[in-house]
Structure formats: structure tokens, C-alpha cells
Amino acid sequence: MPKDITEPRWFGYSVGKWTDPTTLVVTTAGLTDSTWIDNTGRPHSDQLVVEETYHRVDDLNIDLTVKITDPVM
């Protein structure tokens, strides 16, 4: 992840890392304030950080947990 995000992007900057053999955590920051975080178009600031955790439960199932952090909103 860039230390100083001076140019926000529509999809932001994303970095993923495996925390164990069945769990991938993807962190996204640097989104422009014109993007939506849900289907209703809720606003957010340029300080929005989204953390997605994908956990493989078994061969056919994946659990997804999304954590949305925005200290301004």
C-alpha cells in the first residue's frame, strides 16, 4: 500500500495477504469520494478503508466478511 496516497483512484489501491492457508485479507484505501460503498450510494470520505476477509470453509464454500472504516463519516 502506498504510504502517502496523493492521487485517489476509482477502485483505490488494494493489497492482499494470506493470513493462513485458507484466509485471504484484502485491504483497499485511496478511493475517490465519488465511489459508492453500497447499492444505495452511501457517501464516504477520502479516508475510507475497506478490509475484505475471504475464508475457505471447505471445498465448496467461502465466507466473506467486509469491514468498512471511515473516521470522517
N, CA, C and O atoms as a Tripos MOL2 file, in Angstrom:
@<TRIPOS>MOLECULE
protein
  292   291    73     0     0
PROTEIN
NO_CHARGES

@<TRIPOS>ATOM
      1 N           0.8520   -1.1740    0.0000 N.3       1 MET1
      2 CA          0.0000    0.0000    0.0000 C.3       1 MET1
      3 C           0.8980    1.2380    0.0000 C.2       1 MET1
      4 O           1.8500    1.3030    0.7790 O.2       1 MET1
      5 N           0.6180    2.2070   -0.8470 N.am      2 PRO2
      6 CA          1.4200    3.4340   -0.8170 C.3       2 PRO2
      7 C           1.3160    4.1140    0.5550 C.2       2 PRO2
      8 O           0.2380    4.1640    1.1480 O.2       2 PRO2
      9 N           2.4300    4.6310    1.0460 N.am      3 LYS3
     10 CA          2.4400    5.3120    2.3520 C.3       3 LYS3
     11 C           1.6250    6.6020    2.3040 C.2       3 LYS3
     12 O           0.8630    6.8990    3.2250 O.2       3 LYS3
     13 N           1.7920    7.3630    1.2240 N.am      4 ASP4
     14 CA          1.0910    8.6410    1.0760 C.3       4 ASP4
     15 C           0.3160    8.6100   -0.2330 C.2       4 ASP4
     16 O           0.8940    8.7450   -1.3120 O.2       4 ASP4
     17 N          -0.9910    8.4330   -0.1300 N.am      5 ILE5
     18 CA         -1.8270    8.3500   -1.3350 C.3       5 ILE5
     19 C          -2.2260    9.7660   -1.7380 C.2       5 ILE5
     20 O          -3.1180   10.3660   -1.1370 O.2       5 ILE5
     21 N          -1.5560   10.2940   -2.7640 N.am      6 THR6
     22 CA         -1.8340   11.6590   -3.2080 C.3       6 THR6
     23 C          -2.8020   11.6950   -4.3760 C.2       6 THR6
     24 O          -3.3950   12.7360   -4.6610 O.2       6 THR6
     25 N          -2.9660   10.5820   -5.0470 N.am      7 GLU7
     26 CA         -3.8710   10.5230   -6.1960 C.3       7 GLU7
     27 C          -4.8870    9.4050   -5.9870 C.2       7 GLU7
     28 O          -4.6150    8.2610   -6.3500 O.2       7 GLU7
     29 N          -6.0660    9.7110   -5.4020 N.am      8 PRO8
     30 CA         -7.0940    8.6820   -5.2100 C.3       8 PRO8
     31 C          -7.5460    8.1110   -6.5540 C.2       8 PRO8
     32 O          -7.4780    8.7810   -7.5840 O.2       8 PRO8
     33 N          -8.0020    6.8770   -6.5220 N.am      9 ARG9
     34 CA         -8.4670    6.1910   -7.7280 C.3       9 ARG9
     35 C          -9.8680    5.6450   -7.5110 C.2       9 ARG9
     36 O         -10.3080    5.4530   -6.3780 O.2       9 ARG9
     37 N         -10.5640    5.3960   -8.6210 N.am     10 TRP10
     38 CA        -11.9410    4.8930   -8.5570 C.3      10 TRP10
     39 C         -12.0180    3.5930   -7.7500 C.2      10 TRP10
     40 O         -12.8910    3.4460   -6.8950 O.2      10 TRP10
     41 N         -11.1190    2.6640   -8.0150 N.am     11 PHE11
     42 CA        -11.0910    1.3900   -7.2940 C.3      11 PHE11
     43 C         -10.0840    1.3950   -6.1460 C.2      11 PHE11
     44 O          -9.9280    0.3840   -5.4610 O.2      11 PHE11
     45 N          -9.4020    2.5120   -5.9270 N.am     12 GLY12
     46 CA         -8.4510    2.6190   -4.8390 C.3      12 GLY12
     47 C          -7.2040    1.7860   -5.0790 C.2      12 GLY12
     48 O          -6.9130    1.3700   -6.2000 O.2      12 GLY12
     49 N          -6.4890    1.5600   -4.0090 N.am     13 TYR13
     50 CA         -5.2780    0.7430   -4.0180 C.3      13 TYR13
     51 C          -5.5480   -0.4550   -3.1200 C.2      13 TYR13
     52 O          -5.9440   -0.2870   -1.9670 O.2      13 TYR13
     53 N          -5.3400   -1.6440   -3.6270 N.am     14 SER14
     54 CA         -5.6340   -2.8620   -2.8640 C.3      14 SER14
     55 C          -4.3850   -3.7070   -2.6880 C.2      14 SER14
     56 O          -3.5660   -3.8470   -3.5960 O.2      14 SER14
     57 N          -4.2670   -4.2670   -1.4870 N.am     15 VAL15
     58 CA         -3.1680   -5.1670   -1.1700 C.3      15 VAL15
     59 C          -3.7710   -6.3630   -0.4530 C.2      15 VAL15
     60 O          -4.5730   -6.2060    0.4670 O.2      15 VAL15
     61 N          -3.3810   -7.5610   -0.8800 N.am     16 GLY16
     62 CA         -3.8790   -8.7760   -0.2420 C.3      16 GLY16
     63 C          -2.7540   -9.5580    0.3880 C.2      16 GLY16
     64 O          -1.6130   -9.5200   -0.0730 O.2      16 GLY16
     65 N          -3.0910  -10.2720    1.4560 N.am     17 LYS17
     66 CA         -2.1050  -11.1590    2.0730 C.3      17 LYS17
     67 C          -2.8200  -12.3580    2.6700 C.2      17 LYS17
     68 O          -3.9390  -12.2560    3.1720 O.2      17 LYS17
     69 N          -2.1520  -13.4790    2.6030 N.am     18 TRP18
     70 CA         -2.6650  -14.6980    3.2000 C.3      18 TRP18
     71 C          -2.3060  -14.6810    4.6780 C.2      18 TRP18
     72 O          -1.1330  -14.5430    5.0250 O.2      18 TRP18
     73 N          -3.3010  -14.8210    5.5610 N.am     19 THR19
     74 CA         -3.0280  -14.8640    6.9920 C.3      19 THR19
     75 C          -2.8800  -16.3030    7.4750 C.2      19 THR19
     76 O          -2.2850  -16.5520    8.5230 O.2      19 THR19
     77 N          -3.4100  -17.2270    6.7260 N.am     20 ASP20
     78 CA         -3.2030  -18.6610    6.9340 C.3      20 ASP20
     79 C          -3.5520  -19.3540    5.6190 C.2      20 ASP20
     80 O          -3.9640  -18.6710    4.6810 O.2      20 ASP20
     81 N          -3.4100  -20.6620    5.5040 N.am     21 PRO21
     82 CA         -3.6310  -21.3360    4.2210 C.3      21 PRO21
     83 C          -5.0520  -21.2070    3.6540 C.2      21 PRO21
     84 O          -5.2530  -21.4670    2.4680 O.2      21 PRO21
     85 N          -6.0310  -20.8190    4.4590 N.am     22 THR22
     86 CA         -7.4090  -20.7400    3.9610 C.3      22 THR22
     87 C          -8.0130  -19.3450    4.0840 C.2      22 THR22
     88 O          -9.2080  -19.1800    3.8380 O.2      22 THR22
     89 N          -7.2210  -18.3300    4.4570 N.am     23 THR23
     90 CA         -7.7750  -16.9940    4.6780 C.3      23 THR23
     91 C          -6.9480  -15.9370    3.9590 C.2      23 THR23
     92 O          -5.7430  -15.8160    4.1760 O.2      23 THR23
     93 N          -7.6230  -15.1700    3.0930 N.am     24 LEU24
     94 CA         -7.0100  -14.0570    2.3720 C.3      24 LEU24
     95 C          -7.6510  -12.7670    2.8590 C.2      24 LEU24
     96 O          -8.8770  -12.6530    2.8820 O.2      24 LEU24
     97 N          -6.8300  -11.7940    3.2490 N.am     25 VAL25
     98 CA         -7.3170  -10.4860    3.6850 C.3      25 VAL25
     99 C          -6.8690   -9.4510    2.6690 C.2      25 VAL25
    100 O          -5.6770   -9.3230    2.3850 O.2      25 VAL25
    101 N          -7.8420   -8.6990    2.1130 N.am     26 VAL26
    102 CA         -7.5660   -7.6680    1.1190 C.3      26 VAL26
    103 C          -7.9510   -6.3170    1.7210 C.2      26 VAL26
    104 O          -9.0900   -6.1250    2.1490 O.2      26 VAL26
    105 N          -6.9980   -5.3830    1.7530 N.am     27 THR27
    106 CA         -7.2370   -4.0410    2.2800 C.3      27 THR27
    107 C          -7.1970   -3.0580    1.1200 C.2      27 THR27
    108 O          -6.2760   -3.0860    0.3040 O.2      27 THR27
    109 N          -8.2120   -2.1800    1.0500 N.am     28 THR28
    110 CA         -8.3100   -1.1900   -0.0190 C.3      28 THR28
    111 C          -8.4240    0.1930    0.5960 C.2      28 THR28
    112 O          -9.2200    0.4100    1.5100 O.2      28 THR28
    113 N          -7.6290    1.1280    0.0970 N.am     29 ALA29
    114 CA         -7.6610    2.5290    0.5390 C.3      29 ALA29
    115 C          -7.3950    3.4080   -0.6810 C.2      29 ALA29
    116 O          -7.0780    2.9050   -1.7590 O.2      29 ALA29
    117 N          -7.5250    4.7160   -0.5080 N.am     30 GLY30
    118 CA         -7.2450    5.6440   -1.5980 C.3      30 GLY30
    119 C          -8.3330    5.7060   -2.6440 C.2      30 GLY30
    120 O          -8.0520    5.9370   -3.8200 O.2      30 GLY30
    121 N          -9.5870    5.5000   -2.2270 N.am     31 LEU31
    122 CA        -10.7170    5.5860   -3.1580 C.3      31 LEU31
    123 C         -11.1310    7.0460   -3.3320 C.2      31 LEU31
    124 O         -11.0570    7.8350   -2.3900 O.2      31 LEU31
    125 N         -11.5620    7.3970   -4.5300 N.am     32 THR32
    126 CA        -12.1010    8.7410   -4.7220 C.3      32 THR32
    127 C         -13.4160    8.8520   -3.9630 C.2      32 THR32
    128 O         -14.0850    7.8460   -3.7300 O.2      32 THR32
    129 N         -13.7870   10.0610   -3.5790 N.am     33 ASP33
    130 CA        -15.0240   10.2250   -2.8070 C.3      33 ASP33
    131 C         -16.2750   10.1470   -3.6790 C.2      33 ASP33
    132 O         -17.3840   10.3180   -3.1720 O.2      33 ASP33
    133 N         -16.1200    9.8920   -4.9730 N.am     34 SER34
    134 CA        -17.2830    9.7470   -5.8530 C.3      34 SER34
    135 C         -17.7240    8.2950   -6.0120 C.2      34 SER34
    136 O         -18.7250    8.0290   -6.6780 O.2      34 SER34
    137 N         -17.0020    7.3550   -5.4170 N.am     35 THR35
    138 CA        -17.3940    5.9540   -5.4980 C.3      35 THR35
    139 C         -18.4640    5.6500   -4.4640 C.2      35 THR35
    140 O         -18.6630    6.4150   -3.5200 O.2      35 THR35
    141 N         -19.1450    4.5410   -4.6440 N.am     36 TRP36
    142 CA        -20.1810    4.0970   -3.7100 C.3      36 TRP36
    143 C         -19.6400    2.9150   -2.9190 C.2      36 TRP36
    144 O         -18.8610    2.1140   -3.4370 O.2      36 TRP36
    145 N         -20.0570    2.8110   -1.6620 N.am     37 ILE37
    146 CA        -19.6600    1.6480   -0.8840 C.3      37 ILE37
    147 C         -20.7780    0.6190   -0.7890 C.2      37 ILE37
    148 O         -20.5830   -0.4670   -0.2430 O.2      37 ILE37
    149 N         -21.9590    0.9610   -1.3270 N.am     38 ASP38
    150 CA        -23.0640    0.0050   -1.3730 C.3      38 ASP38
    151 C         -24.0200    0.3990   -2.4920 C.2      38 ASP38
    152 O         -23.7990    1.3990   -3.1740 O.2      38 ASP38
    153 N         -25.0760   -0.3760   -2.6830 N.am     39 ASN39
    154 CA        -26.0210   -0.1320   -3.7830 C.3      39 ASN39
    155 C         -26.8900    1.0970   -3.5860 C.2      39 ASN39
    156 O         -27.4880    1.5810   -4.5480 O.2      39 ASN39
    157 N         -26.9780    1.6150   -2.3650 N.am     40 THR40
    158 CA        -27.8060    2.8010   -2.1370 C.3      40 THR40
    159 C         -27.0190    4.0890   -2.3190 C.2      40 THR40
    160 O         -27.5970    5.1750   -2.2630 O.2      40 THR40
    161 N         -25.7240    3.9910   -2.5330 N.am     41 GLY41
    162 CA        -24.9150    5.1740   -2.8020 C.3      41 GLY41
    163 C         -24.5220    5.9570   -1.5680 C.2      41 GLY41
    164 O         -24.3750    7.1770   -1.6380 O.2      41 GLY41
    165 N         -24.3490    5.2980   -0.4530 N.am     42 ARG42
    166 CA        -23.9410    5.9940    0.7680 C.3      42 ARG42
    167 C         -22.6100    6.7080    0.5410 C.2      42 ARG42
    168 O         -21.7060    6.1640   -0.0930 O.2      42 ARG42
    169 N         -22.4990    7.9240    1.0610 N.am     43 PRO43
    170 CA        -21.2600    8.6880    0.8530 C.3      43 PRO43
    171 C         -20.1380    8.2000    1.7710 C.2      43 PRO43
    172 O         -20.3770    7.5100    2.7620 O.2      43 PRO43
    173 N         -18.9270    8.5710    1.4190 N.am     44 HIS44
    174 CA        -17.7680    8.2920    2.2560 C.3      44 HIS44
    175 C         -16.7240    9.3660    2.0060 C.2      44 HIS44
    176 O         -16.8130   10.1230    1.0400 O.2      44 HIS44
    177 N         -15.7480    9.4230    2.8740 N.am     45 SER45
    178 CA        -14.6770   10.4070    2.7120 C.3      45 SER45
    179 C         -13.4820    9.7680    2.0150 C.2      45 SER45
    180 O         -13.5020    8.5860    1.6690 O.2      45 SER45
    181 N         -12.4490   10.5670    1.8190 N.am     46 ASP46
    182 CA        -11.2330   10.0470    1.2080 C.3      46 ASP46
    183 C         -10.4040    9.2190    2.1880 C.2      46 ASP46
    184 O          -9.3480    8.7010    1.8230 O.2      46 ASP46
    185 N         -10.8730    9.0930    3.4200 N.am     47 GLN47
    186 CA        -10.1700    8.3010    4.4350 C.3      47 GLN47
    187 C         -10.7570    6.8930    4.5890 C.2      47 GLN47
    188 O         -10.3830    6.1560    5.5000 O.2      47 GLN47
    189 N         -11.6680    6.5320    3.7010 N.am     48 LEU48
    190 CA        -12.2920    5.2150    3.7400 C.3      48 LEU48
    191 C         -11.2520    4.1050    3.5780 C.2      48 LEU48
    192 O         -10.3640    4.1890    2.7290 O.2      48 LEU48
    193 N         -11.3750    3.0650    4.4060 N.am     49 VAL49
    194 CA        -10.5630    1.8540    4.2740 C.3      49 VAL49
    195 C         -11.5220    0.6720    4.3240 C.2      49 VAL49
    196 O         -12.3390    0.5670    5.2390 O.2      49 VAL49
    197 N         -11.4220   -0.2110    3.3440 N.am     50 VAL50
    198 CA        -12.2610   -1.4050    3.2800 C.3      50 VAL50
    199 C         -11.3590   -2.6210    3.4530 C.2      50 VAL50
    200 O         -10.3400   -2.7560    2.7750 O.2      50 VAL50
    201 N         -11.7490   -3.5060    4.3700 N.am     51 GLU51
    202 CA        -10.9980   -4.7380    4.5970 C.3      51 GLU51
    203 C         -11.9220   -5.9230    4.3240 C.2      51 GLU51
    204 O         -12.9440   -6.0890    4.9900 O.2      51 GLU51
    205 N         -11.5570   -6.7410    3.3420 N.am     52 GLU52
    206 CA        -12.3350   -7.9200    2.9800 C.3      52 GLU52
    207 C         -11.5650   -9.1590    3.4240 C.2      52 GLU52
    208 O         -10.3790   -9.3010    3.1270 O.2      52 GLU52
    209 N         -12.2380  -10.0450    4.1290 N.am     53 THR53
    210 CA        -11.6170  -11.2850    4.5740 C.3      53 THR53
    211 C         -12.3430  -12.4520    3.9180 C.2      53 THR53
    212 O         -13.5330  -12.6690    4.1460 O.2      53 THR53
    213 N         -11.6140  -13.1940    3.1060 N.am     54 TYR54
    214 CA        -12.1430  -14.3730    2.4240 C.3      54 TYR54
    215 C         -11.5950  -15.6060    3.1370 C.2      54 TYR54
    216 O         -10.3820  -15.7890    3.2370 O.2      54 TYR54
    217 N         -12.4940  -16.4440    3.6290 N.am     55 HIS55
    218 CA        -12.0800  -17.6400    4.3560 C.3      55 HIS55
    219 C         -12.7130  -18.8660    3.7110 C.2      55 HIS55
    220 O         -13.9370  -18.9810    3.6400 O.2      55 HIS55
    221 N         -11.8720  -19.7740    3.2440 N.am     56 ARG56
    222 CA        -12.3730  -21.0060    2.6350 C.3      56 ARG56
    223 C         -12.7960  -21.9610    3.7450 C.2      56 ARG56
    224 O         -11.9660  -22.4430    4.5160 O.2      56 ARG56
    225 N         -14.1060  -22.2300    3.8180 N.am     57 VAL57
    226 CA        -14.6540  -23.1110    4.8400 C.3      57 VAL57
    227 C         -14.4270  -24.5700    4.4610 C.2      57 VAL57
    228 O         -14.0100  -25.3850    5.2840 O.2      57 VAL57
    229 N         -14.7100  -24.8820    3.1960 N.am     58 ASP58
    230 CA        -14.4860  -26.2250    2.6750 C.3      58 ASP58
    231 C         -14.3220  -26.1050    1.1610 C.2      58 ASP58
    232 O         -14.1550  -25.0000    0.6450 O.2      58 ASP58
    233 N         -14.3670  -27.2170    0.4510 N.am     59 ASP59
    234 CA        -14.1400  -27.1910   -0.9960 C.3      59 ASP59
    235 C         -15.1910  -26.4030   -1.7780 C.2      59 ASP59
    236 O         -14.9140  -25.9640   -2.8950 O.2      59 ASP59
    237 N         -16.3740  -26.2150   -1.2270 N.am     60 LEU60
    238 CA        -17.4620  -25.5630   -1.9560 C.3      60 LEU60
    239 C         -17.9230  -24.2350   -1.3650 C.2      60 LEU60
    240 O         -18.7850  -23.5800   -1.9510 O.2      60 LEU60
    241 N         -17.3810  -23.8170   -0.2280 N.am     61 ASN61
    242 CA        -17.9060  -22.6270    0.4530 C.3      61 ASN61
    243 C         -16.7990  -21.6720    0.8860 C.2      61 ASN61
    244 O         -15.7430  -22.0840    1.3650 O.2      61 ASN61
    245 N         -17.0790  -20.3780    0.7000 N.am     62 ILE62
    246 CA        -16.1920  -19.3120    1.1460 C.3      62 ILE62
    247 C         -17.0170  -18.3230    1.9530 C.2      62 ILE62
    248 O         -18.0800  -17.8910    1.5090 O.2      62 ILE62
    249 N         -16.5320  -17.9640    3.1360 N.am     63 ASP63
    250 CA        -17.1530  -16.9060    3.9420 C.3      63 ASP63
    251 C         -16.4630  -15.5930    3.6090 C.2      63 ASP63
    252 O         -15.2390  -15.5360    3.4840 O.2      63 ASP63
    253 N         -17.2590  -14.5360    3.4670 N.am     64 LEU64
    254 CA        -16.7300  -13.2020    3.2050 C.3      64 LEU64
    255 C         -17.1710  -12.2770    4.3260 C.2      64 LEU64
    256 O         -18.3570  -12.1900    4.6440 O.2      64 LEU64
    257 N         -16.2050  -11.5880    4.9220 N.am     65 THR65
    258 CA        -16.5010  -10.5730    5.9370 C.3      65 THR65
    259 C         -15.9140   -9.2640    5.4260 C.2      65 THR65
    260 O         -14.7560   -9.2170    5.0110 O.2      65 THR65
    261 N         -16.7240   -8.1890    5.4570 N.am     66 VAL66
    262 CA        -16.2730   -6.8790    4.9930 C.3      66 VAL66
    263 C         -16.3190   -5.9080    6.1570 C.2      66 VAL66
    264 O         -17.3500   -5.7550    6.8120 O.2      66 VAL66
    265 N         -15.1980   -5.2560    6.4070 N.am     67 LYS67
    266 CA        -15.1040   -4.2470    7.4580 C.3      67 LYS67
    267 C         -14.8710   -2.9050    6.7710 C.2      67 LYS67
    268 O         -13.9080   -2.7390    6.0230 O.2      67 LYS67
    269 N         -15.7710   -1.9380    7.0350 N.am     68 ILE68
    270 CA        -15.6880   -0.6030    6.4400 C.3      68 ILE68
    271 C         -15.3600    0.3890    7.5390 C.2      68 ILE68
    272 O         -16.0970    0.5090    8.5180 O.2      68 ILE68
    273 N         -14.2410    1.1060    7.3770 N.am     69 THR69
    274 CA        -13.8140    2.0750    8.3760 C.3      69 THR69
    275 C         -13.6600    3.4280    7.6960 C.2      69 THR69
    276 O         -12.9490    3.5590    6.6990 O.2      69 THR69
    277 N         -14.3370    4.4330    8.2480 N.am     70 ASP70
    278 CA        -14.2190    5.7980    7.7240 C.3      70 ASP70
    279 C         -14.3350    6.7550    8.9160 C.2      70 ASP70
    280 O         -15.4480    7.0340    9.3640 O.2      70 ASP70
    281 N         -13.2190    7.2600    9.4370 N.am     71 PRO71
    282 CA        -13.2690    8.0900   10.6310 C.3      71 PRO71
    283 C         -14.0080    9.4220   10.4420 C.2      71 PRO71
    284 O         -14.4110   10.0390   11.4280 O.2      71 PRO71
    285 N         -14.1910    9.8700    9.2080 N.am     72 VAL72
    286 CA        -14.8720   11.1480    8.9510 C.3      72 VAL72
    287 C         -16.3920   10.9500    8.9580 C.2      72 VAL72
    288 O         -17.1140   11.7870    9.4980 O.2      72 VAL72
    289 N         -16.8750    9.8840    8.3830 N.am     73 MET73
    290 CA        -18.3150    9.6480    8.2910 C.3      73 MET73
    291 C         -18.7530    8.9300    9.5150 C.2      73 MET73
    292 O         -19.9360    8.6220    9.6600 O.2      73 MET73
@<TRIPOS>BOND
     1     1     2 1
     2     2     3 1
     3     3     4 2
     4     3     5 am
     5     5     6 1
     6     6     7 1
     7     7     8 2
     8     7     9 am
     9     9    10 1
    10    10    11 1
    11    11    12 2
    12    11    13 am
    13    13    14 1
    14    14    15 1
    15    15    16 2
    16    15    17 am
    17    17    18 1
    18    18    19 1
    19    19    20 2
    20    19    21 am
    21    21    22 1
    22    22    23 1
    23    23    24 2
    24    23    25 am
    25    25    26 1
    26    26    27 1
    27    27    28 2
    28    27    29 am
    29    29    30 1
    30    30    31 1
    31    31    32 2
    32    31    33 am
    33    33    34 1
    34    34    35 1
    35    35    36 2
    36    35    37 am
    37    37    38 1
    38    38    39 1
    39    39    40 2
    40    39    41 am
    41    41    42 1
    42    42    43 1
    43    43    44 2
    44    43    45 am
    45    45    46 1
    46    46    47 1
    47    47    48 2
    48    47    49 am
    49    49    50 1
    50    50    51 1
    51    51    52 2
    52    51    53 am
    53    53    54 1
    54    54    55 1
    55    55    56 2
    56    55    57 am
    57    57    58 1
    58    58    59 1
    59    59    60 2
    60    59    61 am
    61    61    62 1
    62    62    63 1
    63    63    64 2
    64    63    65 am
    65    65    66 1
    66    66    67 1
    67    67    68 2
    68    67    69 am
    69    69    70 1
    70    70    71 1
    71    71    72 2
    72    71    73 am
    73    73    74 1
    74    74    75 1
    75    75    76 2
    76    75    77 am
    77    77    78 1
    78    78    79 1
    79    79    80 2
    80    79    81 am
    81    81    82 1
    82    82    83 1
    83    83    84 2
    84    83    85 am
    85    85    86 1
    86    86    87 1
    87    87    88 2
    88    87    89 am
    89    89    90 1
    90    90    91 1
    91    91    92 2
    92    91    93 am
    93    93    94 1
    94    94    95 1
    95    95    96 2
    96    95    97 am
    97    97    98 1
    98    98    99 1
    99    99   100 2
   100    99   101 am
   101   101   102 1
   102   102   103 1
   103   103   104 2
   104   103   105 am
   105   105   106 1
   106   106   107 1
   107   107   108 2
   108   107   109 am
   109   109   110 1
   110   110   111 1
   111   111   112 2
   112   111   113 am
   113   113   114 1
   114   114   115 1
   115   115   116 2
   116   115   117 am
   117   117   118 1
   118   118   119 1
   119   119   120 2
   120   119   121 am
   121   121   122 1
   122   122   123 1
   123   123   124 2
   124   123   125 am
   125   125   126 1
   126   126   127 1
   127   127   128 2
   128   127   129 am
   129   129   130 1
   130   130   131 1
   131   131   132 2
   132   131   133 am
   133   133   134 1
   134   134   135 1
   135   135   136 2
   136   135   137 am
   137   137   138 1
   138   138   139 1
   139   139   140 2
   140   139   141 am
   141   141   142 1
   142   142   143 1
   143   143   144 2
   144   143   145 am
   145   145   146 1
   146   146   147 1
   147   147   148 2
   148   147   149 am
   149   149   150 1
   150   150   151 1
   151   151   152 2
   152   151   153 am
   153   153   154 1
   154   154   155 1
   155   155   156 2
   156   155   157 am
   157   157   158 1
   158   158   159 1
   159   159   160 2
   160   159   161 am
   161   161   162 1
   162   162   163 1
   163   163   164 2
   164   163   165 am
   165   165   166 1
   166   166   167 1
   167   167   168 2
   168   167   169 am
   169   169   170 1
   170   170   171 1
   171   171   172 2
   172   171   173 am
   173   173   174 1
   174   174   175 1
   175   175   176 2
   176   175   177 am
   177   177   178 1
   178   178   179 1
   179   179   180 2
   180   179   181 am
   181   181   182 1
   182   182   183 1
   183   183   184 2
   184   183   185 am
   185   185   186 1
   186   186   187 1
   187   187   188 2
   188   187   189 am
   189   189   190 1
   190   190   191 1
   191   191   192 2
   192   191   193 am
   193   193   194 1
   194   194   195 1
   195   195   196 2
   196   195   197 am
   197   197   198 1
   198   198   199 1
   199   199   200 2
   200   199   201 am
   201   201   202 1
   202   202   203 1
   203   203   204 2
   204   203   205 am
   205   205   206 1
   206   206   207 1
   207   207   208 2
   208   207   209 am
   209   209   210 1
   210   210   211 1
   211   211   212 2
   212   211   213 am
   213   213   214 1
   214   214   215 1
   215   215   216 2
   216   215   217 am
   217   217   218 1
   218   218   219 1
   219   219   220 2
   220   219   221 am
   221   221   222 1
   222   222   223 1
   223   223   224 2
   224   223   225 am
   225   225   226 1
   226   226   227 1
   227   227   228 2
   228   227   229 am
   229   229   230 1
   230   230   231 1
   231   231   232 2
   232   231   233 am
   233   233   234 1
   234   234   235 1
   235   235   236 2
   236   235   237 am
   237   237   238 1
   238   238   239 1
   239   239   240 2
   240   239   241 am
   241   241   242 1
   242   242   243 1
   243   243   244 2
   244   243   245 am
   245   245   246 1
   246   246   247 1
   247   247   248 2
   248   247   249 am
   249   249   250 1
   250   250   251 1
   251   251   252 2
   252   251   253 am
   253   253   254 1
   254   254   255 1
   255   255   256 2
   256   255   257 am
   257   257   258 1
   258   258   259 1
   259   259   260 2
   260   259   261 am
   261   261   262 1
   262   262   263 1
   263   263   264 2
   264   263   265 am
   265   265   266 1
   266   266   267 1
   267   267   268 2
   268   267   269 am
   269   269   270 1
   270   270   271 1
   271   271   272 2
   272   271   273 am
   273   273   274 1
   274   274   275 1
   275   275   276 2
   276   275   277 am
   277   277   278 1
   278   278   279 1
   279   279   280 2
   280   279   281 am
   281   281   282 1
   282   282   283 1
   283   283   284 2
   284   283   285 am
   285   285   286 1
   286   286   287 1
   287   287   288 2
   288   287   289 am
   289   289   290 1
   290   290   291 1
   291   291   292 2
@<TRIPOS>SUBSTRUCTURE
     1 MET1         2 RESIDUE 1 A MET
     2 PRO2         6 RESIDUE 1 A PRO
     3 LYS3        10 RESIDUE 1 A LYS
     4 ASP4        14 RESIDUE 1 A ASP
     5 ILE5        18 RESIDUE 1 A ILE
     6 THR6        22 RESIDUE 1 A THR
     7 GLU7        26 RESIDUE 1 A GLU
     8 PRO8        30 RESIDUE 1 A PRO
     9 ARG9        34 RESIDUE 1 A ARG
    10 TRP10       38 RESIDUE 1 A TRP
    11 PHE11       42 RESIDUE 1 A PHE
    12 GLY12       46 RESIDUE 1 A GLY
    13 TYR13       50 RESIDUE 1 A TYR
    14 SER14       54 RESIDUE 1 A SER
    15 VAL15       58 RESIDUE 1 A VAL
    16 GLY16       62 RESIDUE 1 A GLY
    17 LYS17       66 RESIDUE 1 A LYS
    18 TRP18       70 RESIDUE 1 A TRP
    19 THR19       74 RESIDUE 1 A THR
    20 ASP20       78 RESIDUE 1 A ASP
    21 PRO21       82 RESIDUE 1 A PRO
    22 THR22       86 RESIDUE 1 A THR
    23 THR23       90 RESIDUE 1 A THR
    24 LEU24       94 RESIDUE 1 A LEU
    25 VAL25       98 RESIDUE 1 A VAL
    26 VAL26      102 RESIDUE 1 A VAL
    27 THR27      106 RESIDUE 1 A THR
    28 THR28      110 RESIDUE 1 A THR
    29 ALA29      114 RESIDUE 1 A ALA
    30 GLY30      118 RESIDUE 1 A GLY
    31 LEU31      122 RESIDUE 1 A LEU
    32 THR32      126 RESIDUE 1 A THR
    33 ASP33      130 RESIDUE 1 A ASP
    34 SER34      134 RESIDUE 1 A SER
    35 THR35      138 RESIDUE 1 A THR
    36 TRP36      142 RESIDUE 1 A TRP
    37 ILE37      146 RESIDUE 1 A ILE
    38 ASP38      150 RESIDUE 1 A ASP
    39 ASN39      154 RESIDUE 1 A ASN
    40 THR40      158 RESIDUE 1 A THR
    41 GLY41      162 RESIDUE 1 A GLY
    42 ARG42      166 RESIDUE 1 A ARG
    43 PRO43      170 RESIDUE 1 A PRO
    44 HIS44      174 RESIDUE 1 A HIS
    45 SER45      178 RESIDUE 1 A SER
    46 ASP46      182 RESIDUE 1 A ASP
    47 GLN47      186 RESIDUE 1 A GLN
    48 LEU48      190 RESIDUE 1 A LEU
    49 VAL49      194 RESIDUE 1 A VAL
    50 VAL50      198 RESIDUE 1 A VAL
    51 GLU51      202 RESIDUE 1 A GLU
    52 GLU52      206 RESIDUE 1 A GLU
    53 THR53      210 RESIDUE 1 A THR
    54 TYR54      214 RESIDUE 1 A TYR
    55 HIS55      218 RESIDUE 1 A HIS
    56 ARG56      222 RESIDUE 1 A ARG
    57 VAL57      226 RESIDUE 1 A VAL
    58 ASP58      230 RESIDUE 1 A ASP
    59 ASP59      234 RESIDUE 1 A ASP
    60 LEU60      238 RESIDUE 1 A LEU
    61 ASN61      242 RESIDUE 1 A ASN
    62 ILE62      246 RESIDUE 1 A ILE
    63 ASP63      250 RESIDUE 1 A ASP
    64 LEU64      254 RESIDUE 1 A LEU
    65 THR65      258 RESIDUE 1 A THR
    66 VAL66      262 RESIDUE 1 A VAL
    67 LYS67      266 RESIDUE 1 A LYS
    68 ILE68      270 RESIDUE 1 A ILE
    69 THR69      274 RESIDUE 1 A THR
    70 ASP70      278 RESIDUE 1 A ASP
    71 PRO71      282 RESIDUE 1 A PRO
    72 VAL72      286 RESIDUE 1 A VAL
    73 MET73      290 RESIDUE 1 A MET
